[in-house]
Amino acid sequence: MSKVITIDNVARLEGHASVTLYLDKDGGVEKAEYLATEPSRGFDIIFKGKHASEVPMLAARICGICYTAHNICACKALEDAWETPIPDSAKKIRELLLFANTLASHALHTFFLAGPGLLIEGANTIADLQKKYPDFPEAGIELRMIGQQISEIIAGRKVHTTIAVPGGVLGVLEQEKQDNIMKLLDSASEPIEIMEDYSHRILSDRKDYMLSFGMIETHFLALKQSKRLELYDNPIELLMKNGKVDILTPTQILERITEEKKDYSYVRHPYITDLGSDNGQFRTGALARIQEDASWDNPTFHEFKKIFGTFTQSTMGYDIARVAEMVECIKGMKNIIKSGLDKDIKNVAHQKDGIGVAVVEAPRGLLLHQYEIDSEGIVRKARVIAPTTFHQGSIERSTFEAAKIVLNGKKGKCSDEEKIKIEQAIRAYDPCMSCAGATQLRVIKKPI
């Protein structure tokens, strides 16, 4: 390898990351490293010694974007350890929060993080987008606001929501609040149509790019989908590249994976152990959820299937899948409100020693929490694996493939504009380095 190109501080993602590209003597891309440069905050250590009842509140502080998923997943893990079921209305309220969080997160990503580069090749700021397509960011802002306002109605705050507790939730959703949520959801009709129109424009204008840029082949891990978007409590499917499907429990996920340490990154690279680090990488999130089992009924979903097919490996498909999911989040919340909610929202959780493992679908994919608790309710061991942790190896491979396309024929030269184009493959994953870097204490040998 004769030359190294660095992309410092990859723009428009949650947290901090960089890229190192190694070139051969002819200027071809020989290797790529995706560096999680945000030091670990060690929440797995912070949880140890705490009473388990404190964990869901602390977990919500892991991230300012994925707070709801962490709060709820921590509760589910404790309920697994303590063998505590929750009332049906408590489950519905948790689902409302997950839908609202996903809507807000996807809206932010679509209009602010990925949007400029998707609609204007080479664009790198929201200002570029605002000048040419002002209604697009305005629609995204409105959808994000709706998602956060729904969270505030349910949980009393827009971020770091902590209403979920072991055994259920802490607040009844009165009829007035339900009515206010429905009004917000009705107001989402126009901005979500704008989002769908722009998704159609992207697929129409840049079909080949969306199908091929940064494409890699991996396995997929997600909750089994159905006629609605499932984020809370369905069987977990490991969809293999060859079409085979394994049904896993949260515990079996931990048994099947190895988390490889890299000396250049604060985040580990998980893979399916028996398949090895090269062939065992898997992806989660919107692209995993929209695969074979999903049978949602919305225009963007149907167009996605028409363009990408029933089973796709196209990395850029993530960005269209998120728009389809935003539609499903709105529909899902409406259906929950219409189904009715009662005042039975919490069961008593009796602490005991045990190990609890649980998953939920966070906006970026499958999130896993595991806690080992003693008879006094004290956490003796904690393990949290965020979706972006699962994605580290895949992001690195997609970056490599994108760099090969962008730098082909450039003889080792890489302009700022070309770096921006390579970054777009990273943004497709919507990486949340804050979550990935927060959850497991990690030191590295190689200076950044």
C-alpha positions as CSV (number, residue, x, y, z in Angstrom):
1,M,0.0,0.0,0.0
2,S,1.5,3.3,-1.1
3,K,-0.9,6.0,0.1
4,V,-3.4,6.7,2.9
5,I,-6.4,8.9,2.6
6,T,-8.3,10.0,5.7
7,I,-11.8,11.3,6.1
8,D,-11.8,13.0,9.4
9,N,-15.0,13.6,11.3
10,V,-17.6,12.1,9.0
11,A,-20.3,14.7,8.6
12,R,-24.0,14.4,9.4
13,L,-24.2,11.4,11.7
14,E,-24.9,10.9,15.4
15,G,-21.6,11.1,17.2
16,H,-18.0,10.9,15.8
17,A,-16.3,8.7,13.3
18,S,-13.6,8.8,10.7
19,V,-12.4,6.7,7.8
20,T,-9.0,5.6,6.7
21,L,-8.5,4.4,3.1
22,Y,-5.4,2.5,2.1
23,L,-4.5,2.6,-1.6
24,D,-2.2,0.4,-3.7
25,K,0.7,1.7,-5.8
26,D,-1.7,2.3,-8.7
27,G,-4.2,4.4,-6.6
28,G,-6.8,1.6,-6.2
29,V,-8.5,1.2,-2.9
30,E,-7.1,-1.8,-1.2
31,K,-8.6,-1.5,2.3
32,A,-10.9,0.7,4.4
33,E,-11.1,1.2,8.1
34,Y,-14.2,2.7,9.8
35,L,-13.0,4.3,13.0
36,A,-15.4,4.9,15.9
37,T,-13.5,7.9,17.4
38,E,-16.0,8.6,20.2
39,P,-14.5,7.2,23.4
40,S,-16.6,4.7,25.4
41,R,-18.7,6.1,28.2
42,G,-18.9,2.6,29.7
43,F,-22.6,2.3,30.6
44,D,-22.0,-1.5,31.2
45,I,-19.8,-0.4,34.1
46,I,-22.1,2.4,35.3
47,F,-25.0,-0.1,35.7
48,K,-23.0,-2.4,37.9
49,G,-23.7,-2.0,41.6
50,K,-26.9,0.0,40.9
51,H,-30.3,-1.3,42.0
52,A,-32.0,-2.7,39.0
53,S,-34.9,-0.4,39.3
54,E,-32.6,2.5,38.5
55,V,-31.4,1.0,35.3
56,P,-34.2,1.9,32.9
57,M,-33.9,5.6,33.9
58,L,-30.2,5.5,33.4
59,A,-30.5,3.6,30.1
60,A,-32.6,6.4,28.7
61,R,-29.5,8.7,29.1
62,I,-27.3,6.5,26.8
63,C,-28.5,8.5,23.8
64,G,-30.4,11.7,23.0
65,I,-31.9,10.1,19.9
66,C,-32.6,6.4,20.9
67,Y,-33.6,7.1,24.5
68,T,-37.1,5.4,24.2
69,A,-35.7,2.1,22.9
70,H,-33.1,1.9,25.7
71,N,-35.6,2.7,28.4
72,I,-38.1,0.1,27.2
73,C,-35.5,-2.6,26.4
74,A,-34.0,-2.3,29.8
75,C,-37.4,-2.8,31.3
76,K,-38.1,-5.8,29.2
77,A,-34.7,-7.4,30.3
78,L,-35.6,-6.9,34.0
79,E,-39.0,-8.3,33.4
80,D,-37.4,-11.3,31.8
81,A,-35.2,-11.8,34.8
82,W,-38.0,-11.3,37.3
83,E,-40.6,-13.2,35.3
84,T,-43.0,-10.3,35.3
85,P,-45.6,-9.9,32.6
86,I,-47.1,-6.5,31.8
87,P,-50.7,-5.4,31.1
88,D,-51.9,-5.1,27.6
89,S,-52.4,-1.3,27.8
90,A,-48.8,-0.9,29.1
91,K,-47.6,-2.7,26.1
92,K,-49.6,-0.5,23.8
93,I,-48.2,2.7,25.5
94,R,-44.7,1.4,25.0
95,E,-45.4,0.7,21.4
96,L,-46.8,4.2,20.9
97,L,-43.5,5.6,22.4
98,L,-41.4,3.4,20.0
99,F,-43.4,4.5,17.0
100,A,-43.1,8.1,18.0
101,N,-39.4,7.8,18.6
102,T,-38.8,6.1,15.3
103,L,-40.9,8.7,13.4
104,A,-38.9,11.5,14.9
105,S,-35.5,9.8,14.3
106,H,-36.3,8.8,10.8
107,A,-37.5,12.3,9.9
108,L,-34.3,13.8,11.2
109,H,-32.2,11.4,9.3
110,T,-34.2,11.7,6.0
111,F,-34.3,15.5,5.7
112,F,-31.1,16.6,7.5
113,L,-28.5,13.8,7.4
114,A,-29.1,11.8,4.2
115,G,-31.4,14.2,2.3
116,P,-28.9,16.7,0.9
117,G,-26.7,14.0,-0.8
118,L,-29.7,12.0,-2.0
119,L,-31.5,14.8,-3.8
120,I,-28.4,16.8,-4.9
121,E,-25.3,14.7,-5.8
122,G,-22.4,16.1,-3.8
123,A,-24.4,18.4,-1.6
124,N,-23.2,18.5,2.0
125,T,-25.4,20.9,3.9
126,I,-29.0,21.4,4.7
127,A,-28.6,24.9,3.2
128,D,-28.1,23.3,-0.3
129,L,-31.3,21.4,0.2
130,Q,-33.3,24.4,1.5
131,K,-32.4,26.5,-1.6
132,K,-33.6,23.9,-4.1
133,Y,-36.3,21.9,-2.4
134,P,-37.5,23.9,0.6
135,D,-40.6,21.9,1.2
136,F,-38.6,18.7,1.9
137,P,-36.8,19.9,5.0
138,E,-39.9,21.7,6.2
139,A,-41.8,18.4,6.0
140,G,-39.1,16.6,7.8
141,I,-39.0,19.2,10.6
142,E,-42.8,18.9,11.0
143,L,-42.7,15.1,11.2
144,R,-39.9,15.1,13.8
145,M,-41.8,17.7,15.8
146,I,-44.9,15.5,15.7
147,G,-43.0,12.5,16.9
148,Q,-41.5,14.4,19.8
149,Q,-44.7,16.1,20.8
150,I,-46.4,12.6,21.0
151,S,-43.6,11.5,23.3
152,E,-44.1,14.5,25.4
153,I,-47.9,13.9,25.7
154,I,-47.3,10.3,26.8
155,A,-44.1,10.7,28.9
156,G,-44.0,14.3,29.9
157,R,-40.9,15.1,28.0
158,K,-39.6,15.0,24.4
159,V,-36.3,13.4,25.0
160,H,-34.8,10.9,27.6
161,T,-38.3,9.6,28.3
162,T,-38.4,7.3,31.4
163,I,-42.1,6.4,31.7
164,A,-41.4,2.7,31.2
165,V,-40.6,0.8,34.5
166,P,-40.4,-2.9,35.3
167,G,-43.9,-4.2,35.3
168,G,-45.4,-1.6,32.9
169,V,-45.6,2.2,32.6
170,L,-46.0,5.0,35.0
171,G,-48.9,7.0,33.5
172,V,-52.4,6.3,32.3
173,L,-53.1,7.8,28.8
174,E,-56.3,9.6,29.4
175,Q,-58.8,10.2,26.6
176,E,-57.9,13.9,26.3
177,K,-54.2,12.9,25.6
178,Q,-55.4,10.2,23.2
179,D,-57.4,12.8,21.3
180,N,-54.4,15.2,21.2
181,I,-52.2,12.4,19.8
182,M,-54.8,11.7,17.1
183,K,-54.9,15.4,16.1
184,L,-51.1,15.4,15.7
185,L,-51.2,12.2,13.6
186,D,-53.9,13.7,11.4
187,S,-51.7,16.7,10.8
188,A,-48.9,14.4,9.6
189,S,-50.8,13.6,6.4
190,E,-49.4,16.4,4.3
191,P,-45.7,16.2,5.4
192,I,-45.6,12.4,5.0
193,E,-47.0,12.7,1.5
194,I,-44.2,15.2,0.7
195,M,-41.6,12.7,2.1
196,E,-43.1,10.0,-0.1
197,D,-43.1,12.2,-3.2
198,Y,-39.4,12.9,-2.7
199,S,-38.6,9.2,-2.2
200,H,-40.3,8.6,-5.6
201,R,-38.2,11.4,-7.1
202,I,-35.0,9.9,-5.7
203,L,-35.8,6.4,-7.0
204,S,-36.8,7.8,-10.4
205,D,-33.8,10.0,-10.9
206,R,-31.1,7.9,-9.2
207,K,-32.3,4.3,-9.5
208,D,-28.9,2.7,-10.5
209,Y,-27.2,4.6,-7.7
210,M,-29.7,3.5,-5.1
211,L,-29.4,-0.1,-6.2
212,S,-25.6,-0.4,-6.4
213,F,-23.7,2.3,-4.4
214,G,-21.9,0.8,-1.4
215,M,-23.7,-2.5,-1.9
216,I,-22.4,-5.5,0.1
217,E,-23.9,-9.0,0.9
218,T,-24.7,-9.8,4.5
219,H,-27.2,-11.6,6.6
220,F,-30.0,-9.7,8.4
221,L,-31.4,-9.7,11.9
222,A,-34.8,-8.2,12.9
223,L,-38.1,-8.9,14.6
224,K,-40.4,-10.8,12.3
225,Q,-42.6,-8.4,10.5
226,S,-46.2,-8.7,9.4
227,K,-49.0,-6.5,8.0
228,R,-47.8,-3.7,10.4
229,L,-44.4,-2.5,11.5
230,E,-43.3,-4.6,14.5
231,L,-41.0,-2.9,16.9
232,Y,-41.7,-4.4,20.3
233,D,-42.3,-8.1,20.8
234,N,-42.2,-10.6,17.9
235,P,-40.0,-13.5,17.2
236,I,-36.4,-12.6,16.1
237,E,-35.4,-13.7,12.6
238,L,-31.9,-14.2,11.4
239,L,-32.3,-14.1,7.6
240,M,-29.3,-15.7,5.9
241,K,-27.9,-14.6,2.5
242,N,-29.1,-18.0,1.1
243,G,-32.7,-17.3,2.1
244,K,-32.6,-19.6,5.1
245,V,-34.3,-18.2,8.3
246,D,-33.3,-19.0,11.9
247,I,-35.7,-18.1,14.7
248,L,-33.6,-16.9,17.7
249,T,-34.3,-15.8,21.3
250,P,-32.4,-12.8,22.7
251,T,-30.1,-15.3,24.6
252,Q,-29.4,-17.2,21.5
253,I,-28.3,-14.0,19.7
254,L,-25.6,-13.6,22.4
255,E,-24.6,-17.3,22.0
256,R,-24.3,-17.0,18.2
257,I,-22.1,-13.9,17.9
258,T,-18.6,-12.9,18.5
259,E,-17.6,-9.2,19.1
260,E,-14.2,-8.7,17.5
261,K,-12.0,-6.0,18.9
262,K,-10.2,-3.7,16.5
263,D,-7.1,-1.7,17.6
264,Y,-8.3,1.4,15.7
265,S,-11.9,1.7,16.9
266,Y,-13.6,2.2,20.2
267,V,-16.5,-0.1,19.0
268,R,-16.3,-3.8,18.5
269,H,-17.3,-5.6,15.2
270,P,-19.8,-8.4,15.9
271,Y,-20.3,-11.3,13.5
272,I,-21.9,-14.8,13.5
273,T,-19.3,-16.9,15.2
274,D,-19.6,-20.1,13.2
275,L,-19.5,-18.2,9.8
276,G,-16.3,-16.2,10.6
277,S,-15.6,-12.5,10.6
278,D,-15.7,-12.2,6.8
279,N,-18.8,-14.2,6.0
280,G,-20.7,-13.7,9.3
281,Q,-21.5,-10.0,9.2
282,F,-25.2,-9.1,9.5
283,R,-27.3,-6.0,9.3
284,T,-30.3,-4.8,11.1
285,G,-32.6,-1.8,11.0
286,A,-35.0,-0.5,8.3
287,L,-33.4,-2.6,5.5
288,A,-33.7,-5.8,7.6
289,R,-37.2,-5.0,8.7
290,I,-38.5,-4.4,5.1
291,Q,-37.3,-7.8,3.8
292,E,-39.4,-10.9,3.0
293,D,-42.0,-10.9,5.9
294,A,-43.0,-7.3,5.7
295,S,-46.4,-6.9,4.0
296,W,-47.2,-3.2,4.8
297,D,-49.7,-1.3,2.7
298,N,-48.3,2.1,1.7
299,P,-47.1,3.5,-1.6
300,T,-43.5,3.9,-0.7
301,F,-43.4,0.3,0.5
302,H,-44.9,-1.0,-2.7
303,E,-42.5,1.1,-4.8
304,F,-39.5,-0.2,-2.7
305,K,-40.5,-3.7,-3.5
306,K,-40.9,-2.9,-7.1
307,I,-37.5,-1.4,-7.4
308,F,-35.4,-3.4,-4.9
309,G,-37.3,-6.7,-4.9
310,T,-38.5,-9.0,-2.1
311,F,-35.0,-9.6,-0.8
312,T,-32.3,-6.9,-1.4
313,Q,-28.7,-6.2,-0.3
314,S,-28.8,-2.6,-1.6
315,T,-27.3,-0.4,1.1
316,M,-28.9,2.8,-0.1
317,G,-32.3,1.1,0.2
318,Y,-32.1,1.9,3.9
319,D,-33.1,5.5,3.1
320,I,-36.2,4.6,1.2
321,A,-37.2,1.9,3.7
322,R,-37.1,4.6,6.5
323,V,-39.7,6.6,4.6
324,A,-42.0,3.5,4.3
325,E,-41.5,3.0,8.1
326,M,-42.5,6.6,8.9
327,V,-45.8,5.9,7.1
328,E,-46.2,2.7,9.2
329,C,-45.4,4.5,12.4
330,I,-48.2,7.0,11.8
331,K,-50.7,4.2,10.9
332,G,-49.5,2.1,13.8
333,M,-50.1,4.8,16.4
334,K,-53.6,5.5,15.0
335,N,-54.5,1.9,15.2
336,I,-53.3,1.6,18.8
337,I,-55.4,4.6,19.9
338,K,-58.4,3.3,18.0
339,S,-58.1,-0.1,19.7
340,G,-58.6,1.4,23.1
341,L,-56.5,1.8,26.3
342,D,-57.5,1.2,29.9
343,K,-56.1,2.1,33.3
344,D,-54.5,-1.3,33.9
345,I,-50.9,-0.2,33.2
346,K,-48.6,-1.8,35.8
347,N,-48.0,-5.1,37.5
348,V,-45.8,-5.5,40.6
349,A,-42.3,-6.7,39.7
350,H,-40.9,-8.9,42.5
351,Q,-37.1,-8.7,42.5
352,K,-35.1,-11.9,42.6
353,D,-31.8,-13.2,41.4
354,G,-31.6,-14.0,37.7
355,I,-30.4,-13.1,34.2
356,G,-32.7,-11.2,31.9
357,V,-32.2,-10.6,28.2
358,A,-34.4,-8.6,25.8
359,V,-34.6,-6.9,22.5
360,V,-36.6,-4.1,20.9
361,E,-36.4,-2.5,17.5
362,A,-34.7,0.9,17.9
363,P,-34.8,3.3,14.9
364,R,-31.5,2.0,13.7
365,G,-32.2,-1.7,14.3
366,L,-32.3,-4.4,16.9
367,L,-31.2,-3.3,20.4
368,L,-30.2,-5.8,23.0
369,H,-29.9,-5.5,26.8
370,Q,-28.8,-8.1,29.3
371,Y,-28.6,-7.9,33.1
372,E,-27.4,-10.3,35.8
373,I,-29.1,-9.4,39.1
374,D,-28.6,-10.8,42.6
375,S,-31.3,-11.5,45.2
376,E,-31.1,-8.0,46.6
377,G,-31.9,-6.5,43.1
378,I,-28.3,-5.3,42.5
379,V,-26.9,-5.5,39.0
380,R,-23.8,-7.6,39.0
381,K,-23.3,-7.7,35.2
382,A,-24.7,-5.6,32.3
383,R,-24.3,-5.9,28.6
384,V,-25.8,-3.6,26.0
385,I,-25.4,-4.0,22.2
386,A,-26.7,-1.2,20.1
387,P,-27.7,-1.5,16.4
388,T,-24.8,0.6,15.3
389,T,-22.4,-1.8,17.1
390,F,-23.9,-4.7,15.0
391,H,-23.3,-2.5,11.9
392,Q,-19.6,-1.7,12.4
393,G,-18.2,-4.3,10.0
394,S,-20.9,-3.7,7.4
395,I,-20.4,0.1,7.5
396,E,-16.7,-0.5,6.9
397,R,-17.3,-2.9,3.9
398,S,-19.9,-0.5,2.4
399,T,-17.3,2.4,2.7
400,F,-14.8,0.3,1.0
401,E,-17.2,-0.5,-1.9
402,A,-18.2,3.1,-2.2
403,A,-14.6,4.4,-2.2
404,K,-13.7,2.0,-5.0
405,I,-16.5,3.5,-7.2
406,V,-15.8,7.1,-6.3
407,L,-12.0,6.9,-6.6
408,N,-11.9,4.7,-9.7
409,G,-9.5,6.2,-12.2
410,K,-8.5,9.1,-9.8
411,K,-4.9,7.8,-9.5
412,G,-4.8,8.2,-5.8
413,K,-6.4,11.6,-5.6
414,C,-9.4,12.3,-3.5
415,S,-11.1,15.7,-3.4
416,D,-13.3,17.0,-0.6
417,E,-16.3,16.5,-2.9
418,E,-15.3,12.9,-3.5
419,K,-15.0,12.4,0.3
420,I,-18.5,13.7,0.7
421,K,-19.8,11.2,-1.9
422,I,-18.1,8.3,0.0
423,E,-19.6,9.4,3.3
424,Q,-23.1,9.0,1.8
425,A,-22.7,5.2,2.0
426,I,-22.0,5.5,5.7
427,R,-25.0,7.8,6.3
428,A,-27.2,5.2,4.7
429,Y,-26.9,3.2,8.0
430,D,-27.8,6.3,10.0
431,P,-25.0,5.3,12.5
432,C,-25.5,6.4,16.1
433,M,-22.0,6.4,17.4
434,S,-23.2,7.8,20.7
435,C,-25.1,4.6,21.4
436,A,-22.3,2.3,20.0
437,G,-19.6,4.1,22.0
438,A,-21.6,4.4,25.2
439,T,-22.6,0.9,25.9
440,Q,-19.3,-1.1,26.4
441,L,-16.1,0.0,28.0
442,R,-13.3,-0.2,25.4
443,V,-9.8,1.1,25.1
444,I,-7.8,1.0,21.9
445,K,-4.1,0.5,21.1
446,K,-3.8,2.5,17.9
447,P,-3.7,6.4,18.4
448,I,-6.5,8.3,16.6
